[in-house]
Amino acid sequence: MFLKKTPLIMALILFMSGVNLLASAFDATLPGYVLPNPKGGHLFRELLHLVLVLLWLLAV
């Protein structure tokens, strides 16, 4: 009932759902594109390691 009265909110919800779907698909396929690349694989692993270390430091 509320969404019928405010169609802009429904449009916003659908738009953000689409953005989330695209971001999830990109997040799932990015390692497959970067890791086999000789130039990008090493950098990706280093960035992943850095993020994991920072998360570990924040948790301690």
NUKE-12749 format. One record per atom (N, C-alpha, C, O): residue number from 1; residue in one letter; atom name; x negated, y, z. Coordinates in nm, 4 decimals. Atoms other than C-alpha are relative to their C-alpha. Example, Ala and Ser with C-alpha at 12.3 -4.5 7.8 and 13.67 -1.06 7.14 Angstrom:
# NUKE-12749
  margu  torti  fivex        xx        yy        zz
      1      A      N   -0.0890   -0.1190    0.0000
      1      A     CA   -1.2300   -0.4500    0.7800
      1      A      C   -0.0900    0.1200    0.0000
      1      A      O   -0.1936    0.1181    0.0665
      2      S      N    0.0820   -0.1190   -0.0060
      2      S     CA   -1.3670   -0.1060    0.7140
      2      S      C    0.0770    0.1090    0.0730
      2      S      O    0.0261    0.2198    0.0899
END
This chain:
# NUKE-12749
  margu  torti  fivex        xx        yy        zz
      1      M      N   -0.0821   -0.1185    0.0000
      1      M     CA    0.0000    0.0000    0.0000
      1      M      C   -0.0875    0.1263    0.0000
      1      M      O   -0.0626    0.2210   -0.0746
      2      F      N    0.0878   -0.1162   -0.0074
      2      F     CA   -0.2779    0.2412    0.0927
      2      F      C   -0.0746    0.0225   -0.1309
      2      F      O   -0.0884    0.1362   -0.1760
      3      L      N    0.0766   -0.0132    0.1248
      3      L     CA   -0.4772    0.1686   -0.2241
      3      L      C    0.0891    0.0421   -0.1174
      3      L      O    0.0411    0.1027   -0.2132
      4      K      N   -0.0915   -0.0472    0.1049
      4      K     CA   -0.1676    0.2260   -0.4391
      4      K      C    0.0211    0.1502    0.0095
      4      K      O    0.0402    0.2176   -0.0917
      5      K      N   -0.0170   -0.1444   -0.0185
      5      K     CA   -0.1332    0.5726   -0.2887
      5      K      C   -0.1261    0.0776   -0.0349
      5      K      O   -0.1193    0.1940   -0.0741
      6      T      N    0.1285   -0.0671    0.0269
      6      T     CA   -0.5016    0.6530   -0.3362
      6      T      C   -0.0801   -0.0825   -0.1011
      6      T      O   -0.1669   -0.1604   -0.0618
      7      P      N    0.0697    0.0807    0.1014
      7      P     CA   -0.6235    0.5059   -0.6671
      7      P      C   -0.1489    0.0338   -0.0109
      7      P      O   -0.2276   -0.0485   -0.0576
      8      L      N    0.1418   -0.0360    0.0057
      8      L     CA   -0.9529    0.6943   -0.6415
      8      L      C   -0.0828   -0.0868    0.0952
      8      L      O   -0.1963   -0.1230    0.0643
      9      I      N    0.0700    0.0881   -0.0945
      9      I     CA   -1.0485    0.4867   -0.3367
      9      I      C   -0.0176   -0.1388   -0.0621
      9      I      O   -0.1234   -0.2002   -0.0486
     10      M      N    0.0094    0.1309    0.0671
     10      M     CA   -0.9727    0.1686   -0.5330
     10      M      C   -0.1056    0.0033   -0.1094
     10      M      O   -0.1820   -0.0920   -0.1249
     11      A      N    0.1009   -0.0130    0.1053
     11      A     CA   -1.1840    0.2934   -0.8233
     11      A      C   -0.1398    0.0030    0.0608
     11      A      O   -0.2328   -0.0559    0.0057
     12      L      N    0.1300   -0.0054   -0.0676
     12      L     CA   -1.4690    0.3695   -0.5827
     12      L      C   -0.0415   -0.1371    0.0502
     12      L      O   -0.1578   -0.1755    0.0377
     13      I      N    0.0290    0.1354   -0.0488
     13      I     CA   -1.4452    0.0230   -0.4270
     13      I      C   -0.0420   -0.0896   -0.1165
     13      I      O   -0.1385   -0.1652   -0.1050
     14      L      N    0.0354    0.0830    0.1163
     14      L     CA   -1.4507   -0.1415   -0.7714
     14      L      C   -0.1354    0.0400   -0.0582
     14      L      O   -0.2134   -0.0462   -0.0987
     15      F      N    0.1287   -0.0468    0.0512
     15      F     CA   -1.7428    0.0752   -0.8851
     15      F      C   -0.1144   -0.0497    0.0875
     15      F      O   -0.2144   -0.1002    0.0366
     16      M      N    0.1061    0.0450   -0.0906
     16      M     CA   -1.9489   -0.0053   -0.5758
     16      M      C   -0.0153   -0.1513   -0.0035
     16      M      O   -0.1259   -0.2024    0.0140
     17      S      N    0.0094    0.1457    0.0144
     17      S     CA   -1.8648   -0.3744   -0.6159
     17      S      C   -0.0798   -0.0368   -0.1241
     17      S      O   -0.1603   -0.1299   -0.1221
     18      G      N    0.0772    0.0241    0.1217
     18      G     CA   -1.9987   -0.3614   -0.9699
     18      G      C   -0.1468    0.0312    0.0174
     18      G      O   -0.2324   -0.0420   -0.0323
     19      V      N    0.1403   -0.0354   -0.0276
     19      V     CA   -2.3159   -0.1866   -0.8546
     19      V      C   -0.0649   -0.1092    0.0843
     19      V      O   -0.1788   -0.1481    0.0588
     20      N      N    0.0532    0.1062   -0.0855
     20      N     CA   -2.3625   -0.4508   -0.5855
     20      N      C   -0.0233   -0.1280   -0.0796
     20      N      O   -0.1234   -0.1965   -0.0584
     21      L      N    0.0160    0.1195    0.0828
     21      L     CA   -2.3116   -0.7309   -0.8382
     21      L      C   -0.1228    0.0115   -0.0896
     21      L      O   -0.1999   -0.0837   -0.1016
     22      L      N    0.1170   -0.0193    0.0850
     22      L     CA   -2.5698   -0.5846   -1.0755
     22      L      C   -0.1289   -0.0023    0.0808
     22      L      O   -0.2286   -0.0595    0.0367
     23      A      N    0.1192   -0.0006   -0.0833
     23      A     CA   -2.8171   -0.5248   -0.7938
     23      A      C   -0.0349   -0.1411    0.0458
     23      A      O   -0.1525   -0.1771    0.0513
     24      S      N    0.0249    0.1382   -0.0422
     24      S     CA   -2.7774   -0.8831   -0.6735
     24      S      C   -0.0565   -0.0829   -0.1149
     24      S      O   -0.1485   -0.1624   -0.0954
     25      A      N    0.0511    0.0743    0.1158
     25      A     CA   -2.8304   -1.0216   -1.0227
     25      A      C   -0.1428    0.0416   -0.0317
     25      A      O   -0.2263   -0.0432   -0.0633
     26      F      N    0.1361   -0.0472    0.0255
     26      F     CA   -3.1381   -0.8036   -1.0720
     26      F      C   -0.0958   -0.0516    0.1059
     26      F      O   -0.2081   -0.0910    0.0744
     27      D      N    0.0842    0.0492   -0.1088
     27      D     CA   -3.2742   -0.9044   -0.7311
     27      D      C   -0.0293   -0.1488   -0.0169
     27      D      O   -0.1379   -0.1947    0.0184
     28      A      N    0.0195    0.1435    0.0185
     28      A     CA   -3.2280   -1.2716   -0.8197
     28      A      C   -0.0919   -0.0307   -0.1175
     28      A      O   -0.1627   -0.1313   -0.1150
     29      T      N    0.0784    0.0302    0.1196
     29      T     CA   -3.3988   -1.2482   -1.1597
     29      T      C   -0.1353    0.0701   -0.0039
     29      T      O   -0.2216    0.0321   -0.0831
     30      L      N    0.1258   -0.0751    0.0049
     30      L     CA   -3.6804   -1.0014   -1.0846
     30      L      C   -0.1232   -0.0868    0.0230
     30      L      O   -0.2189   -0.0746   -0.0535
     31      P      N    0.1210    0.0814   -0.0170
     31      P     CA   -3.9278   -1.2565   -0.9438
     31      P      C   -0.0311   -0.0869   -0.1217
     31      P      O   -0.1477   -0.1129   -0.1512
     32      G      N    0.0237    0.0809    0.1196
     32      G     CA   -3.8801   -1.4686   -1.2549
     32      G      C   -0.0646    0.0781   -0.1128
     32      G      O   -0.1338    0.0204   -0.1967
     33      Y      N    0.0620   -0.0835    0.1021
     33      Y     CA   -3.9849   -1.1761   -1.4726
     33      Y      C   -0.1393    0.0468    0.0413
     33      Y      O   -0.2274    0.0618   -0.0433
     34      V      N    0.1252   -0.0612   -0.0459
     34      V     CA   -4.2693   -1.0452   -1.2577
     34      V      C   -0.1079   -0.1033    0.0277
     34      V      O   -0.2234   -0.0830   -0.0098
     35      L      N    0.1025    0.0954   -0.0423
     35      L     CA   -4.4446   -1.3540   -1.1230
     35      L      C   -0.0762   -0.0637   -0.1160
     35      L      O   -0.1980   -0.0784   -0.1051
     36      P      N    0.0784    0.0590    0.1084
     36      P     CA   -4.5348   -1.5158   -1.4586
     36      P      C   -0.0906    0.1011   -0.0716
     36      P      O   -0.1859    0.0618   -0.1390
     37      N      N    0.0799   -0.1028    0.0657
     37      N     CA   -4.6762   -1.1838   -1.5818
     37      N      C   -0.1356    0.0106    0.0700
     37      N      O   -0.1395    0.0317    0.1912
     38      P      N    0.1312   -0.0060   -0.0647
     38      P     CA   -5.0548   -1.1812   -1.5201
     38      P      C   -0.0279    0.1349    0.0658
     38      P      O   -0.1008    0.1409    0.1647
     39      K      N    0.0248   -0.1316   -0.0585
     39      K     CA   -5.0516   -0.8082   -1.4483
     39      K      C    0.0928    0.0267    0.1183
     39      K      O    0.0539    0.0954    0.2127
     40      G      N   -0.0979   -0.0332   -0.1018
     40      G     CA   -4.7391   -0.8016   -1.2321
     40      G      C    0.0084   -0.0986    0.1142
     40      G      O    0.0543   -0.0624    0.2225
     41      G      N   -0.0136    0.1015   -0.1034
     41      G     CA   -4.7597   -1.1246   -1.0349
     41      G      C   -0.0797    0.0310    0.1241
     41      G      O   -0.0301    0.0155    0.2357
     42      H      N    0.0864   -0.0296   -0.1131
     42      H     CA   -5.0489   -1.0203   -0.8155
     42      H      C    0.0545    0.1188    0.0792
     42      H      O    0.0572    0.1162    0.2023
     43      L      N   -0.0545   -0.1184   -0.0665
     43      L     CA   -4.8977   -0.6813   -0.7396
     43      L      C    0.1272   -0.0341    0.0757
     43      L      O    0.1475    0.0142    0.1871
     44      F      N   -0.1241    0.0386   -0.0656
     44      F     CA   -4.5610   -0.8359   -0.6564
     44      F      C   -0.0291   -0.0770    0.1283
     44      F      O    0.0352   -0.0534    0.2305
     45      R      N    0.0344    0.0768   -0.1200
     45      R     CA   -4.7201   -1.0808   -0.4126
     45      R      C   -0.0583    0.0897    0.1078
     45      R      O   -0.0294    0.0710    0.2260
     46      E      N    0.0568   -0.0921   -0.0985
     46      E     CA   -4.9175   -0.8008   -0.2455
     46      E      C    0.1084    0.0865    0.0637
     46      E      O    0.1066    0.1087    0.1847
     47      L      N   -0.1085   -0.0805   -0.0547
     47      L     CA   -4.6067   -0.5852   -0.2073
     47      L      C    0.0885   -0.0832    0.0927
     47      L      O    0.1311   -0.0346    0.1975
     48      L      N   -0.0788    0.0878   -0.0848
     48      L     CA   -4.4119   -0.8790   -0.0666
     48      L      C   -0.0717   -0.0251    0.1320
     48      L      O   -0.0094   -0.0235    0.2382
     49      H      N    0.0787    0.0213   -0.1210
     49      H     CA   -4.6912   -0.9483    0.1798
     49      H      C    0.0027    0.1244    0.0879
     49      H      O    0.0175    0.1134    0.2096
     50      L      N   -0.0037   -0.1248   -0.0755
     50      L     CA   -4.6988   -0.5815    0.2840
     50      L      C    0.1342    0.0188    0.0701
     50      L      O    0.1384    0.0568    0.1871
     51      V      N   -0.1331   -0.0141   -0.0598
     51      V     CA   -4.3238   -0.5746    0.3441
     51      V      C    0.0175   -0.0978    0.1150
     51      V      O    0.0717   -0.0617    0.2195
     52      L      N   -0.0132    0.0985   -0.1072
     52      L     CA   -4.3384   -0.8944    0.5481
     52      L      C   -0.0824    0.0382    0.1223
     52      L      O   -0.0369    0.0203    0.2352
     53      V      N    0.0833   -0.0433   -0.1126
     53      V     CA   -4.6234   -0.7610    0.7623
     53      V      C    0.0648    0.1177    0.0720
     53      V      O    0.0661    0.1218    0.1951
     54      L      N   -0.0658   -0.1144   -0.0631
     54      L     CA   -4.4391   -0.4333    0.8221
     54      L      C    0.1229   -0.0434    0.0795
     54      L      O    0.1472    0.0074    0.1890
     55      L      N   -0.1161    0.0512   -0.0731
     55      L     CA   -4.1239   -0.6204    0.9208
     55      L      C   -0.0433   -0.0725    0.1269
     55      L      O    0.0216   -0.0615    0.2309
     56      W      N    0.0511    0.0710   -0.1178
     56      W     CA   -4.3275   -0.8374    1.1562
     56      W      C   -0.0455    0.0995    0.1060
     56      W      O   -0.0209    0.0795    0.2249
     57      L      N    0.0446   -0.1011   -0.0955
     57      L     CA   -4.4847   -0.5286    1.3143
     57      L      C    0.1180    0.0723    0.0651
     57      L      O    0.1128    0.1055    0.1835
     58      L      N   -0.1174   -0.0637   -0.0582
     58      L     CA   -4.1441   -0.3685    1.3613
     58      L      C    0.0718   -0.0914    0.0991
     58      L      O    0.1335   -0.0439    0.1944
     59      A      N   -0.0676    0.0950   -0.0877
     59      A     CA   -4.0127   -0.6842    1.5257
     59      A      C   -0.0748   -0.0189    0.1310
     59      A      O   -0.0148   -0.0560    0.2319
     60      V      N    0.0810    0.0228   -0.1215
     60      V     CA   -4.2972   -0.7011    1.7777
     60      V      C    0.0147    0.1117    0.0968
     60      V      O   -0.0460    0.1090    0.2039
END
